[in-house]
């Protein structure tokens, strides 16, 4: 008798989401608290329009005299309501918790931000921009890492993606660019530059939190001195190396290529050592965020 087993991917995803739900919600609370604090301490006080709902709130406060915090509440709940009609209940619930928590945290952190800015003054706008970038990057990173988001602009982008068929990355870039440029027209070119710095540093920090800091480099090496380079890897790095059979896409010639993972601290010396062996060696080098499995060896100092 043949037993057919069906793989239920949906149940696997739901099991992952249910795992450690309380700690993940606590991280979401901490993350939205930090985002609210950064907004009140740095973005709102300096009129830094960085895109999204927060950027729109600062613009509306200047143009319409509408309280920025109230606008965040109003806009967030309007977008959330639209989301249920356009994206459906299941998709909307994914971002609803973060979307509700964020405006609440903006209100809660307002008195704290007022106290901190009056007692701990950063009299340099560049320092404030850097501090805001790091706080926002860290907060957004830990929120995304536990599987949540703060809704708002993310939801708008999902709606644009669904109906306009614009890729998510492009939709995010276009929507934020429009808001930042609009903010620049109101608050000046300096604020556009500061906003771009914040967005860049924030996204970089988010990537580092999500992917981790690269502790290794993955090398693909095409060399005429394959045996010598392989010996260098095995004897000096005390690590494994894989020999890959290759075929030239243009010449169709058969050849061999080496693949190995090298500690970041050994990156420069290893690359230069290979070039000493074969000055015409061809490299492809990637950041390697996780290495697991295989034979464990005691590391040697590469000299």
DRENDO-1510 file (C-alpha; in Angstrom, 1 decimal, always signed):
<recs>
REC; n; res; u; v; w
REC; 1; UNK; +0.0; +0.0; +0.0 .
REC; 2; UNK; +1.3; +3.4; -1.0 .
REC; 3; UNK; +1.0; +6.2; +1.6 .
REC; 4; UNK; +0.9; +9.7; +0.1 .
REC; 5; UNK; +1.9; +12.4; +2.5 .
REC; 6; UNK; +0.9; +16.0; +1.7 .
REC; 7; UNK; +3.2; +18.8; +2.7 .
REC; 8; UNK; +1.0; +21.6; +4.1 .
REC; 9; UNK; +3.1; +24.8; +3.7 .
REC; 10; UNK; +0.4; +27.0; +5.2 .
REC; 11; UNK; +0.5; +25.1; +8.5 .
REC; 12; UNK; +4.3; +25.4; +8.6 .
REC; 13; UNK; +4.1; +29.1; +8.2 .
REC; 14; UNK; +1.4; +29.4; +10.8 .
REC; 15; UNK; +3.4; +27.3; +13.3 .
REC; 16; UNK; +6.4; +29.6; +12.7 .
REC; 17; UNK; +4.2; +32.7; +13.4 .
REC; 18; UNK; +2.8; +31.2; +16.5 .
REC; 19; UNK; +6.2; +30.3; +17.9 .
REC; 20; UNK; +7.4; +32.8; +20.6 .
REC; 21; UNK; +4.5; +35.1; +19.9 .
REC; 22; UNK; +4.7; +36.9; +23.3 .
REC; 23; UNK; +8.5; +37.7; +23.0 .
REC; 24; UNK; +8.0; +38.9; +19.4 .
REC; 25; UNK; +5.2; +41.2; +20.5 .
REC; 26; UNK; +7.4; +42.6; +23.2 .
REC; 27; UNK; +10.1; +43.3; +20.6 .
REC; 28; UNK; +7.4; +45.1; +18.5 .
REC; 29; UNK; +6.4; +47.2; +21.5 .
REC; 30; UNK; +10.1; +48.2; +22.1 .
REC; 31; UNK; +10.6; +48.9; +18.4 .
REC; 32; UNK; +7.6; +51.1; +18.0 .
REC; 33; UNK; +8.5; +52.9; +21.3 .
REC; 34; UNK; +11.9; +53.8; +19.9 .
REC; 35; UNK; +10.4; +54.9; +16.6 .
REC; 36; UNK; +8.0; +57.2; +18.4 .
REC; 37; UNK; +10.8; +58.6; +20.5 .
REC; 38; UNK; +13.0; +59.3; +17.5 .
REC; 39; UNK; +10.1; +60.9; +15.7 .
REC; 40; UNK; +9.3; +63.3; +18.5 .
REC; 41; UNK; +13.0; +64.0; +19.4 .
REC; 42; UNK; +14.5; +64.5; +16.0 .
REC; 43; UNK; +12.2; +64.3; +13.0 .
REC; 44; UNK; +9.3; +66.5; +14.2 .
REC; 45; UNK; +11.5; +69.1; +16.0 .
REC; 46; UNK; +13.8; +69.5; +13.0 .
REC; 47; UNK; +11.1; +69.2; +10.3 .
REC; 48; UNK; +13.0; +66.2; +8.8 .
REC; 49; UNK; +10.7; +64.7; +6.1 .
REC; 50; UNK; +12.0; +61.1; +5.6 .
REC; 51; UNK; +9.0; +59.7; +3.7 .
REC; 52; UNK; +6.1; +57.6; +4.8 .
REC; 53; UNK; +3.4; +58.7; +7.2 .
REC; 54; UNK; +5.8; +60.5; +9.5 .
REC; 55; UNK; +7.0; +62.7; +6.6 .
REC; 56; UNK; +3.4; +63.5; +5.5 .
REC; 57; UNK; +2.5; +64.4; +9.1 .
REC; 58; UNK; +5.3; +67.0; +9.3 .
REC; 59; UNK; +4.3; +68.4; +5.9 .
REC; 60; UNK; +0.6; +68.7; +6.9 .
REC; 61; UNK; +1.5; +70.3; +10.2 .
REC; 62; UNK; +3.3; +73.1; +8.4 .
REC; 63; UNK; +0.7; +73.5; +5.6 .
REC; 64; UNK; -2.6; +72.9; +7.4 .
REC; 65; UNK; -1.7; +73.5; +11.0 .
REC; 66; UNK; -2.8; +70.0; +11.7 .
REC; 67; UNK; -1.2; +68.4; +14.8 .
REC; 68; UNK; +1.4; +65.9; +13.4 .
REC; 69; UNK; +0.5; +63.2; +16.0 .
REC; 70; UNK; -3.2; +63.5; +15.3 .
REC; 71; UNK; -2.5; +63.2; +11.5 .
REC; 72; UNK; -0.5; +60.0; +12.1 .
REC; 73; UNK; -3.5; +58.6; +14.0 .
REC; 74; UNK; -6.0; +59.7; +11.3 .
REC; 75; UNK; -3.9; +58.6; +8.3 .
REC; 76; UNK; -2.9; +55.3; +9.8 .
REC; 77; UNK; -6.5; +54.2; +10.6 .
REC; 78; UNK; -7.8; +55.4; +7.2 .
REC; 79; UNK; -5.1; +53.4; +5.4 .
REC; 80; UNK; -5.8; +50.4; +7.6 .
REC; 81; UNK; -9.5; +50.6; +6.7 .
REC; 82; UNK; -8.7; +50.9; +3.0 .
REC; 83; UNK; -6.4; +47.9; +3.4 .
REC; 84; UNK; -9.2; +45.6; +4.6 .
REC; 85; UNK; -11.2; +46.4; +1.4 .
REC; 86; UNK; -8.3; +46.3; -1.0 .
REC; 87; UNK; -5.8; +43.7; +0.4 .
REC; 88; UNK; -8.3; +41.6; +2.4 .
REC; 89; UNK; -8.6; +40.7; +6.0 .
REC; 90; UNK; -5.7; +38.2; +6.2 .
REC; 91; UNK; -3.2; +40.5; +4.6 .
REC; 92; UNK; -4.3; +43.5; +6.6 .
REC; 93; UNK; -4.1; +41.8; +10.0 .
REC; 94; UNK; -0.4; +41.2; +9.4 .
REC; 95; UNK; +0.3; +44.9; +9.8 .
REC; 96; UNK; -2.6; +46.0; +12.0 .
REC; 97; UNK; -0.9; +45.5; +15.4 .
REC; 98; UNK; +2.2; +47.5; +14.4 .
REC; 99; UNK; +0.0; +50.1; +12.7 .
REC; 100; UNK; -2.1; +50.6; +15.9 .
REC; 101; UNK; +0.9; +50.6; +18.2 .
REC; 102; UNK; +3.0; +53.2; +16.3 .
REC; 103; UNK; +0.7; +56.2; +16.7 .
REC; 104; UNK; +0.1; +55.2; +20.3 .
REC; 105; UNK; +3.8; +55.3; +20.9 .
REC; 106; UNK; +4.1; +58.6; +19.2 .
REC; 107; UNK; +1.7; +60.1; +21.8 .
REC; 108; UNK; +3.2; +58.2; +24.8 .
REC; 109; UNK; +6.8; +59.3; +24.0 .
REC; 110; UNK; +6.0; +63.0; +23.3 .
REC; 111; UNK; +6.4; +64.1; +27.0 .
REC; 112; UNK; +9.6; +62.0; +27.4 .
REC; 113; UNK; +11.0; +63.5; +24.2 .
REC; 114; UNK; +10.3; +67.0; +25.5 .
REC; 115; UNK; +12.1; +66.2; +28.7 .
REC; 116; UNK; +15.1; +64.6; +27.0 .
REC; 117; UNK; +15.6; +67.4; +24.5 .
REC; 118; UNK; +15.5; +70.0; +27.2 .
REC; 119; UNK; +18.0; +68.2; +29.4 .
REC; 120; UNK; +20.3; +66.5; +26.8 .
REC; 121; UNK; +20.8; +69.0; +24.0 .
REC; 122; UNK; +22.6; +68.0; +20.8 .
REC; 123; UNK; +23.5; +71.4; +19.3 .
REC; 124; UNK; +24.7; +69.9; +16.0 .
REC; 125; UNK; +22.1; +68.9; +13.4 .
REC; 126; UNK; +24.4; +66.4; +11.8 .
REC; 127; UNK; +24.8; +64.6; +15.2 .
REC; 128; UNK; +21.0; +64.6; +15.6 .
REC; 129; UNK; +20.6; +63.1; +12.0 .
REC; 130; UNK; +23.1; +60.4; +12.8 .
REC; 131; UNK; +21.5; +59.5; +16.2 .
REC; 132; UNK; +18.0; +59.5; +14.6 .
REC; 133; UNK; +19.2; +57.2; +11.8 .
REC; 134; UNK; +20.7; +54.7; +14.2 .
REC; 135; UNK; +17.7; +54.6; +16.5 .
REC; 136; UNK; +15.2; +54.3; +13.6 .
REC; 137; UNK; +17.4; +51.7; +11.8 .
REC; 138; UNK; +17.7; +49.6; +15.0 .
REC; 139; UNK; +14.0; +49.9; +15.8 .
REC; 140; UNK; +12.8; +49.1; +12.3 .
REC; 141; UNK; +15.3; +46.2; +12.1 .
REC; 142; UNK; +14.1; +44.4; +15.2 .
REC; 143; UNK; +10.5; +44.9; +14.2 .
REC; 144; UNK; +11.0; +43.4; +10.7 .
REC; 145; UNK; +13.2; +40.6; +12.2 .
REC; 146; UNK; +10.3; +39.3; +14.4 .
REC; 147; UNK; +7.9; +39.4; +11.5 .
REC; 148; UNK; +6.0; +42.6; +12.0 .
REC; 149; UNK; +5.7; +46.0; +10.4 .
REC; 150; UNK; +4.3; +49.4; +11.4 .
REC; 151; UNK; +1.8; +49.6; +8.5 .
REC; 152; UNK; +1.4; +53.1; +7.1 .
REC; 153; UNK; +3.6; +53.5; +4.0 .
REC; 154; UNK; +4.2; +49.7; +3.8 .
REC; 155; UNK; +0.4; +49.2; +3.4 .
REC; 156; UNK; +0.2; +52.0; +0.7 .
REC; 157; UNK; +3.1; +50.3; -1.2 .
REC; 158; UNK; +1.3; +46.9; -1.0 .
REC; 159; UNK; -1.9; +48.5; -2.5 .
REC; 160; UNK; +0.1; +50.3; -5.3 .
REC; 161; UNK; +1.9; +47.0; -6.0 .
REC; 162; UNK; -1.4; +45.1; -6.3 .
REC; 163; UNK; -3.3; +47.5; -8.5 .
REC; 164; UNK; -0.5; +49.4; -10.4 .
REC; 165; UNK; +1.7; +46.2; -10.8 .
REC; 166; UNK; +4.7; +48.2; -9.7 .
REC; 167; UNK; +7.4; +46.2; -8.0 .
REC; 168; UNK; +7.6; +46.7; -4.2 .
REC; 169; UNK; +11.1; +48.1; -4.1 .
REC; 170; UNK; +10.3; +50.6; -6.9 .
REC; 171; UNK; +7.0; +51.6; -5.3 .
REC; 172; UNK; +8.7; +52.3; -1.9 .
REC; 173; UNK; +11.4; +54.3; -3.7 .
REC; 174; UNK; +8.9; +56.4; -5.7 .
REC; 175; UNK; +6.5; +57.1; -2.8 .
REC; 176; UNK; +9.3; +58.1; -0.4 .
REC; 177; UNK; +11.1; +60.2; -3.1 .
REC; 178; UNK; +7.9; +62.2; -3.8 .
REC; 179; UNK; +7.3; +62.9; -0.1 .
REC; 180; UNK; +11.0; +63.8; +0.5 .
REC; 181; UNK; +11.0; +66.2; -2.5 .
REC; 182; UNK; +7.7; +67.7; -1.4 .
REC; 183; UNK; +9.2; +68.2; +2.1 .
REC; 184; UNK; +12.3; +69.8; +0.5 .
REC; 185; UNK; +10.1; +72.3; -1.4 .
REC; 186; UNK; +8.6; +73.4; +1.9 .
REC; 187; UNK; +11.5; +73.2; +4.3 .
REC; 188; UNK; +14.5; +73.7; +2.0 .
REC; 189; UNK; +17.2; +71.7; +0.2 .
REC; 190; UNK; +19.2; +71.1; +3.5 .
REC; 191; UNK; +16.3; +69.0; +4.8 .
REC; 192; UNK; +16.3; +66.9; +1.7 .
REC; 193; UNK; +20.0; +66.1; +2.2 .
REC; 194; UNK; +19.4; +65.2; +5.8 .
REC; 195; UNK; +16.4; +63.1; +4.9 .
REC; 196; UNK; +18.5; +61.1; +2.3 .
REC; 197; UNK; +21.2; +60.5; +4.9 .
REC; 198; UNK; +18.7; +59.2; +7.4 .
REC; 199; UNK; +17.0; +56.9; +4.9 .
REC; 200; UNK; +20.4; +55.5; +3.7 .
REC; 201; UNK; +21.8; +54.9; +7.2 .
REC; 202; UNK; +18.5; +53.5; +8.5 .
REC; 203; UNK; +18.2; +51.0; +5.6 .
REC; 204; UNK; +21.8; +50.0; +6.1 .
REC; 205; UNK; +21.3; +49.4; +9.8 .
REC; 206; UNK; +18.1; +47.4; +9.1 .
REC; 207; UNK; +20.0; +45.2; +6.7 .
REC; 208; UNK; +22.7; +44.5; +9.2 .
REC; 209; UNK; +20.1; +43.6; +11.9 .
REC; 210; UNK; +18.2; +41.3; +9.5 .
REC; 211; UNK; +21.2; +39.7; +7.9 .
REC; 212; UNK; +23.8; +40.1; +10.6 .
REC; 213; UNK; +27.3; +41.5; +10.2 .
REC; 214; UNK; +29.3; +39.5; +7.8 .
REC; 215; UNK; +32.0; +37.6; +9.6 .
REC; 216; UNK; +33.1; +35.6; +6.5 .
REC; 217; UNK; +33.7; +36.0; +2.8 .
REC; 218; UNK; +32.8; +33.5; +0.2 .
REC; 219; UNK; +35.5; +33.2; -2.5 .
REC; 220; UNK; +35.0; +31.8; -6.0 .
REC; 221; UNK; +38.5; +31.5; -7.6 .
REC; 222; UNK; +39.4; +30.7; -11.1 .
REC; 223; UNK; +43.1; +30.2; -11.4 .
REC; 224; UNK; +45.8; +28.4; -13.4 .
REC; 225; UNK; +47.5; +27.5; -10.2 .
REC; 226; UNK; +44.6; +25.5; -8.7 .
REC; 227; UNK; +46.7; +23.0; -6.8 .
REC; 228; UNK; +48.8; +25.7; -5.1 .
REC; 229; UNK; +45.8; +27.8; -4.1 .
REC; 230; UNK; +44.0; +24.7; -2.8 .
REC; 231; UNK; +47.1; +23.8; -0.7 .
REC; 232; UNK; +47.2; +27.4; +0.6 .
REC; 233; UNK; +43.6; +27.2; +1.7 .
REC; 234; UNK; +43.9; +23.8; +3.4 .
REC; 235; UNK; +47.3; +24.3; +5.0 .
REC; 236; UNK; +47.1; +27.9; +6.0 .
REC; 237; UNK; +43.4; +28.6; +6.6 .
REC; 238; UNK; +42.8; +25.0; +7.9 .
REC; 239; UNK; +39.5; +25.1; +6.2 .
REC; 240; UNK; +37.6; +23.2; +3.5 .
REC; 241; UNK; +37.6; +24.0; -0.2 .
REC; 242; UNK; +35.3; +22.8; -2.9 .
REC; 243; UNK; +36.5; +22.1; -6.5 .
REC; 244; UNK; +33.7; +23.0; -9.0 .
REC; 245; UNK; +33.7; +21.7; -12.6 .
REC; 246; UNK; +33.0; +24.7; -14.9 .
REC; 247; UNK; +32.3; +25.3; -18.6 .
REC; 248; UNK; +33.1; +28.6; -20.3 .
REC; 249; UNK; +29.9; +30.2; -21.5 .
REC; 250; UNK; +31.7; +31.7; -24.6 .
REC; 251; UNK; +34.6; +29.3; -25.2 .
REC; 252; UNK; +32.8; +26.1; -23.9 .
REC; 253; UNK; +36.1; +25.0; -22.4 .
REC; 254; UNK; +36.1; +22.7; -19.4 .
REC; 255; UNK; +37.8; +24.0; -16.3 .
REC; 256; UNK; +37.8; +23.9; -12.5 .
REC; 257; UNK; +37.0; +26.6; -10.0 .
REC; 258; UNK; +37.7; +26.8; -6.2 .
REC; 259; UNK; +35.0; +27.8; -3.7 .
REC; 260; UNK; +35.9; +28.4; +0.0 .
REC; 261; UNK; +34.8; +30.5; +3.0 .
REC; 262; UNK; +37.4; +32.8; +4.6 .
REC; 263; UNK; +37.1; +34.7; +7.9 .
REC; 264; UNK; +36.7; +38.4; +7.2 .
REC; 265; UNK; +39.9; +39.2; +9.2 .
REC; 266; UNK; +41.9; +37.0; +6.7 .
REC; 267; UNK; +40.2; +38.5; +3.6 .
REC; 268; UNK; +42.9; +40.9; +2.5 .
REC; 269; UNK; +45.9; +38.6; +3.2 .
REC; 270; UNK; +44.3; +35.6; +1.6 .
REC; 271; UNK; +43.3; +37.6; -1.6 .
REC; 272; UNK; +46.9; +39.0; -1.9 .
REC; 273; UNK; +48.4; +35.6; -1.2 .
REC; 274; UNK; +46.4; +34.1; -4.1 .
REC; 275; UNK; +47.5; +37.0; -6.4 .
REC; 276; UNK; +51.1; +36.3; -5.4 .
REC; 277; UNK; +50.6; +32.7; -6.6 .
REC; 278; UNK; +48.7; +33.7; -9.7 .
REC; 279; UNK; +48.5; +37.4; -10.6 .
REC; 280; UNK; +45.8; +36.6; -13.3 .
REC; 281; UNK; +43.5; +34.8; -10.9 .
REC; 282; UNK; +39.8; +35.7; -11.3 .
REC; 283; UNK; +37.8; +36.3; -8.1 .
REC; 284; UNK; +34.1; +36.6; -7.2 .
REC; 285; UNK; +33.8; +37.5; -3.5 .
REC; 286; UNK; +30.5; +37.7; -1.5 .
REC; 287; UNK; +29.6; +38.5; +2.0 .
REC; 288; UNK; +28.8; +35.3; +3.9 .
REC; 289; UNK; +26.4; +35.9; +6.8 .
REC; 290; UNK; +26.1; +32.3; +8.1 .
REC; 291; UNK; +28.2; +29.2; +7.8 .
REC; 292; UNK; +27.0; +26.0; +9.5 .
REC; 293; UNK; +27.6; +22.3; +9.3 .
REC; 294; UNK; +30.7; +20.5; +7.9 .
REC; 295; UNK; +33.8; +19.4; +9.8 .
REC; 296; UNK; +34.8; +21.6; +12.7 .
REC; 297; UNK; +38.5; +22.5; +12.9 .
REC; 298; UNK; +40.6; +24.6; +15.2 .
REC; 299; UNK; +41.3; +27.9; +13.3 .
REC; 300; UNK; +44.9; +28.8; +12.5 .
REC; 301; UNK; +46.3; +32.3; +12.3 .
REC; 302; UNK; +46.8; +33.1; +8.6 .
REC; 303; UNK; +50.2; +34.6; +8.1 .
</recs>
